[in-house]
């Protein structure tokens, strides 16, 4: 007996409806299988849908793009539009000639390619919206859609919609791709094995020439093993057996196809010891777990990388709160790492010396000139000293520090001291 798939209401539905009613074109970007086509077809059930996932349809679109566009019933949805770049000039001519809103919805899994064609042909004509995998709010059907920022206003409002997320490590290990929740019987290993094969064939090999697919899979695994870490291209290159230049090229492909996200460091002239290299985060913890061989949630929870996976998951959930409200997060989320902390010790000659220590803040949210520092701790009994690095932000004379937060697996909201609160992850 076949399983009837469940559709999870996406938080972006209202954003897309509003955007489409006020723009000629809406472009939806997101990784493969994050639910772009399902979302559009659910929100606009009567829209004509054309998928460029097959070579036949791509050839049709490329051969005579003007006729292809004119043959569509408007409004129309073109899935994986970046595969036929010839269409964009025809779409431009069509929408300019027909001066009304709600004409085309375009989607794509290669952010850079779609961005480039939009800037070239459709600038000023389209609204760009990002879609992520399912969030915990969506999976648990929580009707609250404001981005996470630890103000009293947010915390008090979020409290009204709290729901206990049972078995967090199930979600961390399962990942966020809708098919794994639409169909609970879907085999986890089978899904990710197929995903990687399709991703390499359809997204990677069409973008760059790779002579050694095995090396690229080793690269994917090496990056997944470093989720939550400051990126080191040479270190990855040594593990994979390719050059640092190749690693940088391959990392750019992962960014363009929404597989990873580089979290930028926070620094300014007052923080002159800050590290200026970004941190790498896999966008889906299930995919990262599969690549690194954590085949069960129990293994992942008890494994050596559990802290990094917990941090990766929380950072992604916070990013999704911005995405799902239609907010730009790229210039509002940072981390801090700097050697501005000192400690005195006695050297072997009996002399007192001062050594520099790393000072790290897992995440900083900047909102209206206020910096909100966040520490992410897997342990369920955080203490105020876990946030000792937050004080470094007081050196920034142009901005001031807001409420500091420790996000943990603790089930209780606890005020640890003035301007520092411990929040359960359910508050995201």
KAURCOR-V619318 format. One record per helix or strand of 2 or more residues. SS is the DSSP state (~ for helix, > for strand). FROM is the first residue (numbers start at 1). TO is the last residue. If there is no record, write none. Layout:
BEGIN
ss: {SS SS}
from: {FROM FROM}
to: {TO TO}
END
This chain:
BEGIN
ss: {~ > ~ > ~ ~ > ~ ~ > ~ > ~ ~ ~ ~ ~ ~ > ~ ~ > > ~ ~ ~ > > > ~ > > > > ~}
from: {13 25 36 48 55 65 76 81 87 104 111 126 136 152 168 179 188 213 229 233 244 260 279 285 297 306 333 352 370 384 400 404 414 420 425}
to: {21 29 43 51 63 70 79 83 97 108 122 130 139 159 174 182 204 224 230 240 256 263 282 291 302 323 346 367 376 395 401 408 417 424 427}
END
